[in-house]
Amino acid sequence: MTHVLLAEDDPAIAEPLARALSREGYNVVVQGTGQGAIDNASVADLVVLDLGLPDMDGLEVARAIRGLGLTTPVLVLTARADEVDLVVGLDAGADDYVTKPFRLAELLARVRALLRRTHGDPTEAEELHAQDVKVDVAAHRAFQGERELHLTTKEFELLRVLVQGAGTVVVRDALMREVWGSEPIGSTKTLDMHVSWLRRKLGDDANSPRYITTVRGLGFRFENGEG
C-alpha cells in the first residue's frame, strides 16, 4: 500500500483531504507540525506539505526532508501565490505545488502524477470501468461494450484519466498535466480537440452527452451512468 504523509494543521483541510486520499486507496498519516512531518517522512511514499505549519515554515520542513537524504516526492500546499515563494519552494526540494483554495480533483491528479513519475502508482487499477466503457491500463487497450476502441496514445490517456475520475469533474489544468505532462500555459485548444476526437470514437454527442460532459469554466466529467 502507498503511504501518504499529510502535514497540515488545519482540521478543515486535513480531515476531508485525508478522507479523499484514503478513498483513492492510500494509507494516510496526518501530522499537524513540521517536526512531526520530518520524523515520519522516511516511511512515506509521498509528502503533502502545507507551508503554513505552526512550529516551523514548510520550506524548512522540505529542506530538512532533503537533508535526510530522502528523495520522497513533496507536494506543497500554499496560500502564497507569489511567484518568488513558489520558486523558492521548489528550490527547497518540493516537486510540485497546489495553491489554496485548491480543487480536490486537481490535487488528487497531482498526487497520482508524482507517484507515477517516481515509482509507479500501485493503487492505480489495472482495469477501469464506467458505463459500458472499459480501460485496460496494463494492456493499453480500451473497449466500448465488446467493441475495441482504436485510440491514439493521448486519446487513451485522456480516456483513462476521465474514466478513473468518473462521476467527478476533472479540471482542465489537471488533464493537461496528467495527459500532456505540461503546465497549462495559455490555450488548452489541444485538449478540446482531443476531447472532440474521443467523443467521435465513442459515438458521443457534445450537445446531449452520454459519456463526456463539458462543465463550463472547469473541465470535463465522464458520466458514470448513476442517477
HUKA-V135717 format. One record per backbone hydrogen bond with DSSP energy under -1.0 kcal/mol. CO is the residue of the C=O (numbers start at 1). NH is the residue of the N-H. If there is no record, write none. Layout:
# HUKA-V135717
co | nh
CO | NH
CO | NH
This chain:
# HUKA-V135717
co | nh
2 | 27
3 | 45
3 | 46
4 | 29
5 | 48
6 | 31
7 | 50
10 | 13
10 | 14
11 | 15
13 | 17
14 | 18
15 | 19
16 | 20
17 | 21
18 | 22
19 | 23
20 | 24
21 | 26
22 | 25
27 | 4
29 | 6
31 | 8
33 | 37
34 | 38
35 | 39
36 | 40
40 | 43
41 | 44
46 | 5
47 | 75
48 | 7
49 | 77
51 | 58
57 | 61
58 | 62
59 | 63
60 | 64
61 | 65
62 | 66
63 | 67
65 | 70
66 | 69
73 | 47
74 | 95
74 | 96
75 | 49
76 | 98
77 | 51
78 | 100
79 | 81
82 | 86
83 | 87
84 | 88
85 | 89
86 | 90
87 | 91
88 | 92
89 | 94
90 | 93
96 | 76
98 | 78
103 | 107
104 | 108
105 | 109
106 | 110
107 | 111
108 | 112
109 | 113
110 | 114
111 | 115
112 | 116
113 | 117
114 | 118
115 | 119
121 | 124
126 | 137
128 | 135
130 | 133
132 | 145
133 | 130
134 | 143
135 | 128
135 | 137
136 | 140
136 | 141
141 | 136
142 | 149
143 | 134
144 | 147
147 | 144
149 | 151
152 | 156
153 | 157
154 | 158
155 | 159
156 | 160
157 | 161
158 | 162
159 | 163
160 | 164
161 | 165
163 | 166
165 | 168
170 | 220
171 | 175
172 | 176
173 | 177
174 | 178
175 | 179
176 | 180
176 | 182
183 | 185
188 | 192
189 | 193
190 | 194
191 | 195
192 | 196
193 | 197
194 | 198
195 | 199
196 | 200
197 | 201
198 | 202
199 | 204
211 | 223
213 | 221
215 | 218
215 | 219
218 | 172
219 | 215
220 | 170
221 | 213
222 | 167
